[in-house]
Amino acid sequence: MPVVVGYLFSRKVLKLNPVEALGGVTGSMTPGAALSVVTDAAQSNVPALSYTGAYAFANVILIIAGTLIMLL
């Protein structure tokens, strides 16, 4: 469900095209293999642009969340 919500948010609120939206959703899940599937399906490297930002943000959030969980 979070993937669907993220995709719909990026399409409706952020007004990204479908390829950029899929790259961002893929980056938020952080699997590198999924990026290659999306870029192959799109036949373009455009998803990698939104993947990079979402991947970096997701990793920062993972570190902060892990720290907060350990402090509880």
Contacts in CASP RR format, 6 or more apart in sequence:
PFRMAT RR
TARGET T0000
AUTHOR 0000-0000-0000
METHOD contacts of the structure
MODEL  1
MPVVVGYLFSRKVLKLNPVEALGGVTGSMTPGAALSVVTDAAQSNVPALS
YTGAYAFANVILIIAGTLIMLL
3 25 0 8 1.000
3 29 0 8 1.000
6 21 0 8 1.000
6 25 0 8 1.000
6 28 0 8 1.000
7 21 0 8 1.000
7 22 0 8 1.000
7 25 0 8 1.000
10 16 0 8 1.000
10 20 0 8 1.000
10 21 0 8 1.000
10 24 0 8 1.000
10 25 0 8 1.000
11 18 0 8 1.000
11 21 0 8 1.000
14 21 0 8 1.000
16 50 0 8 1.000
19 38 0 8 1.000
19 42 0 8 1.000
19 44 0 8 1.000
19 46 0 8 1.000
19 47 0 8 1.000
20 46 0 8 1.000
20 47 0 8 1.000
20 49 0 8 1.000
20 50 0 8 1.000
21 50 0 8 1.000
22 38 0 8 1.000
22 42 0 8 1.000
22 47 0 8 1.000
23 35 0 8 1.000
23 38 0 8 1.000
23 47 0 8 1.000
23 48 0 8 1.000
23 50 0 8 1.000
23 51 0 8 1.000
23 54 0 8 1.000
24 47 0 8 1.000
24 50 0 8 1.000
24 51 0 8 1.000
24 53 0 8 1.000
24 54 0 8 1.000
25 54 0 8 1.000
26 32 0 8 1.000
26 34 0 8 1.000
26 35 0 8 1.000
26 38 0 8 1.000
26 47 0 8 1.000
26 51 0 8 1.000
26 54 0 8 1.000
27 34 0 8 1.000
27 35 0 8 1.000
27 50 0 8 1.000
27 51 0 8 1.000
27 52 0 8 1.000
27 53 0 8 1.000
27 54 0 8 1.000
27 55 0 8 1.000
27 58 0 8 1.000
28 54 0 8 1.000
28 55 0 8 1.000
28 57 0 8 1.000
28 58 0 8 1.000
29 58 0 8 1.000
30 55 0 8 1.000
30 58 0 8 1.000
30 59 0 8 1.000
30 62 0 8 1.000
35 47 0 8 1.000
35 48 0 8 1.000
35 51 0 8 1.000
38 47 0 8 1.000
38 51 0 8 1.000
39 45 0 8 1.000
39 47 0 8 1.000
39 48 0 8 1.000
END
